[in-house]
Amino acid sequence: MGLDELHARISDKTAQLGVIGMGYVGLPVACVFAKAGLSVLGVDIDPQRIDKIAAGVSPIEGDEPGLAELLSEVVKTGGLRVTTDYEEVRACDVVTISVETPVDADHRPAYRALGSALRSLGPVMKPGVLVIVESTLAPGTMMSLVKPVLEDASGKRAGEHFYLGHCPERVMPGRLLNNLRFVSRVCGGETPEVTAAMISLYCHVVQADLDPADCVTAELVKTAENAYRDVNIAFANEVALICEAVGGDVWKVRDLVNKSPGRNMLLPGAGVGGHCIPKDPWLLVSRAQEQGVPIRLIPAAREINDTMPLHMAKLLDQALAEVGTAIDNARILVMGYTYLENSDDTRNSPSTVLVEALRQRGTEVVIHDPYVAEYQGELVEMAMGCDAAVMMVAHEVYRAVDFEELRSALRSPVLVDGRHAIPSLTGWVHRTIGQSFTP
Ligand SMILES: NC(=O)c1ccc[n+]([C@@H]2O[C@H](COP(=O)([O-])OP(=O)(O)OC[C@H]3O[C@@H](n4cnc5c(N)ncnc54)[C@H](O)[C@@H]3O)[C@@H](O)[C@H]2O)c1
């Protein structure tokens, strides 16, 4: 099939779509395309995940408005089928890839999942298929890795026997469907004709700009937008540390800074987590660093954000000292273990860093999180016998906690708030990140 014919099939929705990787990104993508009327095949190597999705049940357990209902609907109508068997991908005219793209401990891109997906896809590619990578990539990866691996695995040539594009996702857990439908996208095709076919595909589901680009521009935009966020959060965190040191209140300072035209200071906090923000800055810089380009700001921002959970331990230490308890002998209630409020996603969670640091000092830790099966329980009961509580995630349920009850459960009324989620409490030793205090 030539590109013109494929483009026509995409436009009239007779093209069959394969979605490889049915995680936080791939699952909602598959659902919205199925709802739009395309026949969709979802592929994942995790059989438990596939069984769940095949039964119409979402494996994502955080608050994800509309997703569970939409999944159940498209599975029932047959618009979405799922499999672990790549053989079935032979029928697909378009394939999107949304597998994880983390970095290793040395911050280098780790493309094990991507490489494996490409090697499984290559031998089953239909002639003339359009392959779109939605996973986030280090700039240059489409041409230096995706293209040669697919050519090698398929024995086919890009631009002749198959077509390549990169359309990175801009979703965020908690708003997956909303972001998919209403946030603009960058469509980076190997050629302008491929880009045009990609735009025809995404306009079935995206009600926002679909900006044409080439592959490397799409790679750069995605990684730069997340690095931008990381750097700006690091700035807010650094100002918070300065405020604590010089007698200020970062929350008041931020409000007033943002009254100055063109300023948009972000929220400081107990740390940055998730699959994307902690690693996308490293993806952005990786190729340039290899070439000896001096990269300073982005790694410095990473370091600042990575140390914020340890700063929480320091605030705890100071607050406990006020009630005469040494942190090494204390028992601490950690409120929230995910990286984001009202989500079940624990990837790169700042709480893991705090918990490890506390345990290394001999501190006993009790973890509560309503979205993580392992840490569910009655908060007040779990607080009994603890010397202090530390709020790491501003889950909605924490805002509704009865603090009088919590106070009577704790051995001493100590609360450290890493998210500025709790209004001022009287009768407590209450510390909020970015606010100075006089002991
Ligand atoms: N999570 C987000 O909020 C978000 C937002 C924007 C972009 N992204 C990017 O999207 C990509 C996917 O992220 P995610 O959060 O959906 O990851 P995820 O871990 O939730 O999902 C990845 C899925 O791919 C599957 N998988 C791994 N190897 C496979 C293979 N060889 N064949 C088939 N399936 C395979 C895994 O089993 C998993 O279900 C990443 O590049 C990420 O940076 C994520």
The ligand as a Tripos MOL2 file, in Angstrom:
@<TRIPOS>MOLECULE
LIG
   44    48     1     0     0
SMALL
NO_CHARGES

@<TRIPOS>ATOM
      1 N1          2.8850    8.5690   32.1140 N.am      1 LIG1
      2 C1          2.7700    9.7720   31.6130 C.2       1 LIG1
      3 O1          2.1360   10.6370   32.2100 O.2       1 LIG1
      4 C2          3.3820   10.1350   30.2760 C.ar      1 LIG1
      5 C3          3.0490   11.3710   29.6970 C.ar      1 LIG1
      6 C4          3.6090   11.7160   28.4910 C.ar      1 LIG1
      7 C5          4.5070   10.8700   27.8770 C.ar      1 LIG1
      8 N2          4.8340    9.7030   28.4660 N.ar      1 LIG1
      9 C6          5.7780    8.8160   27.7850 C.3       1 LIG1
     10 O2          5.0490    7.7480   27.2270 O.3       1 LIG1
     11 C7          5.8180    6.5460   27.2830 C.3       1 LIG1
     12 C8          5.0440    5.4890   28.0320 C.3       1 LIG1
     13 O3          4.8310    5.9060   29.3490 O.3       1 LIG1
     14 P1          3.7600    5.2020   30.2800 P.3       1 LIG1
     15 O4          3.6420    6.0430   31.4820 O.co2     1 LIG1
     16 O5          2.5480    4.8580   29.5080 O.co2     1 LIG1
     17 O6          4.5490    3.8570   30.6390 O.3       1 LIG1
     18 P2          3.9090    2.5490   31.3030 P.3       1 LIG1
     19 O7          5.0230    1.8580   31.9820 O.co2     1 LIG1
     20 O8          2.6750    2.8980   32.0620 O.co2     1 LIG1
     21 O9          3.4440    1.6990   30.0570 O.3       1 LIG1
     22 C9          4.3200    1.0450   29.1980 C.3       1 LIG1
     23 C10         3.6830   -0.2620   28.8070 C.3       1 LIG1
     24 O10         4.4780   -0.8360   27.7700 O.3       1 LIG1
     25 C11         4.5290   -2.2310   27.9840 C.3       1 LIG1
     26 N3          5.6690   -2.7950   27.2650 N.ar      1 LIG1
     27 C12         6.9750   -2.7620   27.6130 C.ar      1 LIG1
     28 N4          7.7200   -3.3840   26.6790 N.ar      1 LIG1
     29 C13         6.8560   -3.8080   25.7260 C.ar      1 LIG1
     30 C14         7.0170   -4.5140   24.4960 C.ar      1 LIG1
     31 N5          8.2240   -4.9030   24.0820 N.pl3     1 LIG1
     32 N6          5.9150   -4.7900   23.7730 N.ar      1 LIG1
     33 C15         4.6840   -4.4150   24.2010 C.ar      1 LIG1
     34 N7          4.4670   -3.7460   25.3450 N.ar      1 LIG1
     35 C16         5.5450   -3.4370   26.0940 C.ar      1 LIG1
     36 C17         4.6190   -2.3750   29.4890 C.3       1 LIG1
     37 O11         4.2280   -3.6700   29.9040 O.3       1 LIG1
     38 C18         3.6500   -1.2880   29.9490 C.3       1 LIG1
     39 O12         2.3350   -1.7690   30.1130 O.3       1 LIG1
     40 C19         7.1430    6.9320   27.9240 C.3       1 LIG1
     41 O13         8.0690    7.2360   26.9310 O.3       1 LIG1
     42 C20         6.8020    8.1900   28.6940 C.3       1 LIG1
     43 O14         7.9320    9.0110   28.8820 O.3       1 LIG1
     44 C21         4.2750    9.2940   29.6460 C.ar      1 LIG1
@<TRIPOS>BOND
     1     1     2 1
     2     2     3 2
     3     2     4 1
     4     4     5 ar
     5     4    44 ar
     6     5     6 ar
     7     6     7 ar
     8     7     8 ar
     9     8     9 1
    10     8    44 ar
    11     9    10 1
    12     9    42 1
    13    10    11 1
    14    11    12 1
    15    11    40 1
    16    12    13 1
    17    13    14 1
    18    14    15 2
    19    14    16 1
    20    14    17 1
    21    17    18 1
    22    18    19 2
    23    18    20 1
    24    18    21 1
    25    21    22 1
    26    22    23 1
    27    23    24 1
    28    23    38 1
    29    24    25 1
    30    25    26 1
    31    25    36 1
    32    26    27 ar
    33    26    35 ar
    34    27    28 ar
    35    28    29 ar
    36    29    30 ar
    37    29    35 ar
    38    30    31 1
    39    30    32 ar
    40    32    33 ar
    41    33    34 ar
    42    34    35 ar
    43    36    37 1
    44    36    38 1
    45    38    39 1
    46    40    41 1
    47    40    42 1
    48    42    43 1
@<TRIPOS>SUBSTRUCTURE
     1 LIG1         1 GROUP 0 **** ****
